Amino acid sequence: MRKRFSRLRDGLAKTRRAITEGIRGALGRGAGLDRAALDSIEETLIAADLGVETALHLIDGLRERFGASGAATEGGVREFLALEIEKALRAAERQGAQGEPGAPLVVMVAGVNGVGKTTTIGKLSRLHADEGRTVILAAADTFRAAASEQLSIWADRSDAQFVGGQLGGDAAAVAYDALDAAIARSADVLIVDTAGRLHTQKNLMQELVKVKRVLGKRLANAPHEVLLVIDANTGQNALSQASVFDEALGLTGLVLTKLDGTARGGIVVAIARELAIPVRFVGLGEAIDDIEPFDSAAFARGLLGVDGAPPETA
C-alpha cells in the first residue's frame, strides 16, 4: 500500500510543486495570512484547477482557522488544506456497484476523443483479471476504423475475451450482443467501449443514451457502472464534460488519466465538490498496470505534500 501511495504522490508532482511553491511564496513575506497572502493562495488554487468555488471555500476555511495570525506556517496551511480537500472528496464517494447474482457486472465507459479511453479499458480489464474475474470487452465504438482492433489487442494483453462489430454498425446492437455473450459464457465482467465524442455533439450523446437503454433491456439495472474517462490536462473543461455526460447518462464515477503529466490535477476536487461524482480510478502512466483505485486521503496528501501515507494505506 505504501508503494501505491508513493506512485500517486509521484504522479501529483507537478500539481503539488505549483501549489506548495504558491503557498510558500504567499507566506514568505512574513505578514501571516493577511489579505494579500490569502489572495495569493486563492490564485494558486485556481491555477491548479481546483475551481473558483472550491478555492473560495478553502480560503474561507483558512481565514476562519488561522485569521491573520503570523503563526500560520506553510506546513500548517498545507495540512489544513489537505484535510479539507479529503473531506470534499470523501463526500462524493459512493459504494462501488455490484452486478446481479449470477449475472455479469456491466461497465459502460465513455469519454471525449483522445482521453485514453480504450487504453483505460484495457487497464481496468487487467485489474479485474488480476482479482480472478473473467472479463469480456465489447467494441461498441463502430465509428473509428482502428477502434475494434485496438480493443482486441488490449483484450489479449489483459487476458480478456473480445466481442466486436462491423465498422459503421449499430453501437447499441454490439453492446446488446456482447451482453448476450457475457451471460451465455458466465463471464464476471463486461466492459463496453463506446466511440469518443465531444460532449457538445448532441446526436452522438443520444447514441450513448441508446446504448445504455439497450443494455438495460437485456439485463435489469445494467449498466451497473457508467464511467467517464477524463484527461487531467483538460482542466476546467473537464468539469463541463462531466456535467454534460452525467446529465445524459447518470455517471457513477470518473477515471482520471495522464495525472502524471499535468500541473492541473486539482480538477478532481472541483468535480467532486461541485458535481458530487466520485473518482474511481487514476491513471499514472502508459503500462497496463499503471492504474489504481482512487484513494481520497492519499490524493489529498499527495496534492499538498503532506508527509506520510494516510493511516488506511499504511
Secondary structure, DSSP 8 states (H G I E B T S, - for coil): -HHHHHHHHHHTHHHHHHHHHHHHHHHTTSS-S-HHHHHHHHHHHHHTT--HHHHHHHHHHHHHHHTT-TT--HHHHHHHHHHHHHHHHHHT--------TTS-EEEEEE--TTS-HHHHHHHHHHHHHHTT--EEEEEE--SSTTHHHHHHHHHHHTT-EEE---TT--HHHHHHHHHHHHHHTT-SEEEEEE----TT-HHHHHHHHHHHHHHHHHSTT--SEEEEEEEGGGTTHHHHHHHHHHHHH---EEEEE-GGG-S-TTHHHHHHHHH---EEEEE-SSSTT-EEE--HHHHHHHHHT-SS--GGG-
